[in-house]
Amino acid sequence: MSERTEDRPVPRPLIVLAWAWVVIPFGYGLWQLVLKIPGLFGS
C-alpha cells in the first residue's frame, strides 16, 4: 500500500521565505529580551 511520490526539488525562494518567516520574529523577540534584561536586574 505504499505509494511512491517523486522527489521534486523545493524552489530556493520558498526555502528562503520559510526560514525568514521563522528567523525574523525569533530575532526580534530575542532583541527585545536583550533590551529588557537590564531592567530585570535593576540596572
Protein Blocks (a to p, Z undefined) as FASTA:
>chain_A
ZZcdddddddfklmmmmmmmmmmmmmmmmmmmmmmmmmmnoZZ
